[in-house]
Amino acid sequence: MKVLLHTCCAPCLLSPWERLKKENYEVICLFYNPNIQPFQEYEKRLNCLKKFCEENEIKLIEGAYDIDRFFQDVVYRERVRCPICYRLRLTETAKVARRGGFDYFSTTLLVSPFQKHDLIREIGQDISERYDVPFLYLDFRKGWKKAVVKSRKLELYRQQYCGCIYSEKERYYKPHLVGKGMSKK
């Protein structure tokens, strides 16, 4: 059975790919992540994933870097950006899966303990009904810690934030530090 796996980066692919392979799925990855900024970050993640896929003979489909679409959907809705972003990426995955005759679609977002897991499942199931391609829901989080260790051993590029400019801000900007050596201008 063929599954189209939305893939955000090589480290997040490790656990889902190993599990799906063990369960006899044919895994084809889709890199569709218009949320990732800046473009240099996008390229780092994509290039690392390409290299990993080549080395492991995994088919990879590259989606468009549709950052305009991401901003059109998210601007003025920053506080609810994650559900919008999940829907954007999973919708594209379902469309590609339907066109390609895949049996299922899923996402490596289900590996991270930092993502909104139940929301991803709910959105995936909703999109599944709309595009008539089953959403393969599997909880990949159990393999996350092992995948982190393995990704370091393989020297895969590991990012420090989800991908969007808002998550980068949350990661690095610490307003409580203003006044402690930082000016408030």
N, C-alpha and C positions, 0 to 999 in steps of 0.2 A: 504494500500500500504506500502510496506516494503522499508525502506531507510537505507543504511549502511552509518553511519556518522563517518568519520575520526575525531578522537577526540584527541586533544593535551594535555588536562588537564581537571580536574573537573570544575574549575571556568569558563572556556570557554564553557563547555557543558551546563551550566544552561539555558541561553537564547535560544539557538537553540532547546534544548530538550523540553522546555516548549512550544515553538511555534509549533514545529512539532507535539507534542502530541495534542495540541488544534486543529490542522488541520487534525487530525485522521491518522497520519502516525505511523506505527510501527517502532520504532527507535532501531537499534542495533548499538552499538559503536565499532569502530576498533581503538585500540591504536597501531599505527605504526609510530614511531618517532625516527628513527635511528640518527637523527641530535642532539638529546639531550645529552649534556655532562656537567659534568662528569657523570659516571654511577650512582653515588649516587643521583644526581639530577633526572635522569631518573626514578630511583626507587621511589623517593619521589612523583613524579607526577603520576606514575602508581599506587602506593599504595593508594594514595588519591582518584584517579578515581575509583579503585576497590571498595573501601569502599562506596563511593557515589552511585555507580551502584548497589551494594548489597542492600543498604538501600532503594533504589528507584525501585528495581526490574527491572533494565535495563540490558539487555544482553550485554556482553562485550567480544569482541574477542581480544586476545593479539597477535600482530604481533611480528616478530623477532626483536631483537636489532641488526640491521645490520649496525653498525657504519663503518665497512670497506667499505661497498658500498657507504655510504654517503661521506666518504673522497675520495674515488676513483672518484666520480662524481664532487666533489667541489674543490679539491686541484688544485691550479694554476688558479682557476676561482672564487676566493673569492669575487671579486667585483660584480659578477652576481650569487652569491650563492643562493639567495632567489628563483628565478625562478627555479633553478635546484632542490632545496629542495622541493618546492611545487610539481613539476612534479614527483619527486621520491615518495612522500607520496601519492599523488592522483592516480598515476599509480597503486600502490599496492592496494589502496582502490578499484579501478575499477576492478582489477583482482579478488579480494575476492568477490566483489559484483556480478560479472559475474558467478563465480563458485557457489555462494550461491543462485543464482536465485533472487536477489534483483531487485526491480522495479527502484531504483535510488541509486545514491551515492552522498554524499555531504561532507562538512567539517566544523568543528568549527572554522577554520581559518577565516571564513567569519563574525565572531563576533567582531574581534579586529579592532579598528580604526588605529592600528599601522601596519597592514599588507597591502600588495599591492592588494587591493580588485579586481580591474579590471583585473589584471594579473591572480589572482586565478581563476576568472570566465573564462577567455580566455583559460587557461591551462585545467581547468576542462572540458570545452566543447570540446577541441581538444582530450583529452583522452577518452571522452564519445564516440566520433565517432570511435576511434580505437578499443575500447573494447565492443561496442554495448550495453552500459548501460547508460541511460540518467543521466546527471549531473544535480542535483537539485540545481539550483542557487536561493538562498534567501539571502537578505541582513539582517543579524542578528544584525547589529551594533546598531540599535535603542535600543536594550535591554542590551547593554554592561554596561552602568553605573549602572543600576538596579542590574545586575548580580554581579558586583564588590561589591556592598553593601551586597547583599545576601551571597556571598561567604565569606565575612568577618564575617557575623552573624553566618554562619554555621561552621566557623573556618576551611575552606578548605585551603590547602596549596596553597599559591600564590607565584609564581616565579617572579623574577625581570628582567628576560631577556627571549628572544624568546626560546632559547634552545641550539643553537650551540655555539661553543667556540668563534666564531667570534662576535656573538651578546653579549656574556658575556664580551668580551674585550671592545666592544663599550660602554657597560653599566658602567664598572668599571675603565677602564684605561683612564686617562685624561692627555694627553701629555702636555697640557697647564699648568699643575701644576709642571712639571719638572722645577727645579730651584727655586721653592717656598717651600723649605723644603724637596724636594726629590732630590736625586742625579741622575745624568745623565749617570751613568756607564753603 
